[in-house]
Amino acid sequence: MLNRRQILQTIGLGTAAAGIPGIGFANTDGDARFVLIILRGAVDGLAMVAPYGDGKYRKVRGELAIPPPGKDGGLLKLDGMFGLHPSLRSTYELYKQGQVLPIHAIASPYRERSHFDGQDVLENGVTRAGEKRDGWLNRAIAPISDVAGRESAIALSQNTPLVLRGDNSVTSWAPSRLPGADDDTLRRLASLYANDEFFSSRLEQALASQEIASDMPAMNERTRRNDSAQSKAMAQAAGRFLRAPDGPRIAVLEAGGWDTHANQGAGTGALANKLAALDAGIAALRKELGPVWSETVVAIVTEFGRTARVNGTRGTDHGTATAAILLGGAVNGGRVMADWPGLSTSDLYQGRDLAPTTDLRSLFKGVLGEHLLLPESYIEREVFPDSRTAIPMHGIIRA
């Protein structure tokens, strides 16, 4: 019986037998890893990274205000102004090690309140929904040297998200609900596709990906319904791919369910449970990456924030600015970056939302430039066109 490596050779792609061939990055040592985590549904940045030091915080937040650091169920102190949600304990330990950098009052150029359009702008990298049908991260990988013709990025998803769609080839992986194909079936597929470049390469990618993830635990229906278990499983898979010596170096993960219109909770409740699952995923990713963690940057972002005040159903509605979190062994963290606008009614955007003072593209530009070492001219011209007002962040990656 042919094994998977032999099938790859049968297709005529023997270089894939060791997994996914080497990727040469703009970062010349090829060690830089980047993980983008999109929290779909608009996470409440005033809860994830709470400005407890703002004199208006408790009045504006009402029952959603989280106790200050030092109180039972209180925030995890970042500095005299900001505290991390108490569900993010593993992330807090990384903060104390200088590996977490929250950025507050941040937003994409989008100023309306549609999830679909907001996510489109977040992922297409321009100012309007529908203006581009490819993603900024796909455009960013074009100058990355790839002599073997393999994918440098992977989406941990059933469908490739917009941010990775475009002319540059990427791959995707998600746990299957179906039993694995036996070797005879794989041999027949290899023979069938041997003379078809497109399908043979896709089969090669699938087999190489499955080989990397071959000993991952199965994701059964119970796991799929458990946020924490699912977050850990997908993070472990991402870590497995990024850790592979010849694997991809960029991964995109996504998590839904952040639209907390009702019964959001403060230190406990629905949002706290979602944040705990995210925290478990971060811990799992770090563990799976092992020594590669020191070369890794993770960006946690969302399409927009939520209203400053609680609504009539004890939740929050669609807002504008929010918080993003940059973390990883390569991050110059242990501090909070914020041009804080304040929470007075006159300071709020349209009298209801945290006002945006930082462009999300500035964060992305900083990561692409300082971590992946893409040329600034290319970033400005091709990745984020018409974004000159979004000045790249500097000093966010360890020297």
Secondary structure by P-SEA (a helix, b strand, c coil): cccaaaaaaaaccccccccccccccccccccbbbbbbbbccccccccccccccccccccccccccccccccccccccccccccccccaaaaaaaaaaccbbbbcccccccccccaaaaaaaacccccccccccccaaaaaacccccccccccbbbccccccccccccbbbbbccccccccccaaaaaaaaaaacccaaaaaaaaaaaaaaaaacccccccccccccaaaaaaaaaaaaaaaaaccccccbbbbbbccccccccccccccaaaaaaaaaaaaaaaaaaaaccccccbbbbbbccbbbbcccccccccccccbbbbbbbccccccccccccccccccccccccccccccccaaaaaaaaaaccccccaaaaaccccccccccccccccccc
